[in-house]
Amino acid sequence: MKKIQQLLLIVIIIGFILPSCKKGDDDPLISFRSRKARLTGEWKLKDGKEEIINNDTTETVYLNGVTAHVVITKENGAVVDNFTDDFTELWIINKDYSFEITKKYSYLRVILSGNWSFNYADKKMKLKNKESFTFKITNMTYNYTTNSLYDFSNTYLGFDCPTLIYSIDKLTNNEIVVSYTGESIYESSIGKTNSTYTFKQEKK
């Protein structure tokens, strides 16, 4: 009888613990590693899709980890441009809350570095605590392979630091799926962005 009571108590405790461990819909049901421990590491982009709408023009970017295929269309379906270029992206997220993002194009390498942090719950965005995070950029460097004369670097301090905010759709030990959505409305212009990216943990 005692063993049955102990087993029942364990089941009840697990029932309370599991909802607090699982944040994103696609997160593992239970993990013995904290969200910080799962998020830190080296992440390589495997695939993704970006959709950027500006008034009557839509730019769709298909990413497969090695190339970016860009299709630009008008509202009537007419294709304005269609091309493919080399593209890779690597995130290094450290335990000390520093980060470095390296994006490599066929002719350009962009390095973003700074600090990161989890975000609190946001009812309007329907996000739970630690279900999104922010990259606060303190340095941005551009290196051109075609001509180093165009290289430059920007440093940001205080409230002037630009930010990147991502929602975490899935977070496991070796895979992360993040999304970025936004909308800008001006007097005569409307811009919308919807993006989803899948990263895999780089093996050390």
ZIWOMO-V22364 format. One record per pair of residues at least 24 apart in sequence whose ideal C-beta (glycine too) atoms are under 6 Angstrom apart, sorted by the first residue. I is the first residue (numbers start at 1). GAP is how many residues later the second one is. D is the distance in whole Angstrom. If there is no record, write none. Layout:
i gap d
I GAP D
I GAP D
//
This chain:
i gap d
23 105 5
23 108 5
24 144 5
24 145 5
24 146 5
24 147 6
26 144 4
27 144 6
28 144 6
35 95 5
38 133 5
38 135 6
39 54 6
40 53 5
40 55 5
41 160 5
42 50 5
42 160 4
43 48 4
43 156 4
44 46 5
44 156 6
44 158 5
45 44 4
45 154 6
46 152 5
46 154 5
47 151 5
48 149 4
49 147 6
50 145 4
51 143 5
52 141 5
53 139 4
54 137 5
55 134 6
99 36 6
107 38 5
107 39 5
108 36 6
109 34 4
110 32 6
111 30 4
112 25 5
112 28 6
113 26 5
114 24 4
131 37 6
132 35 5
134 29 5
134 31 5
135 29 4
136 25 5
136 27 5
137 24 6
137 25 5
174 27 4
175 25 6
//
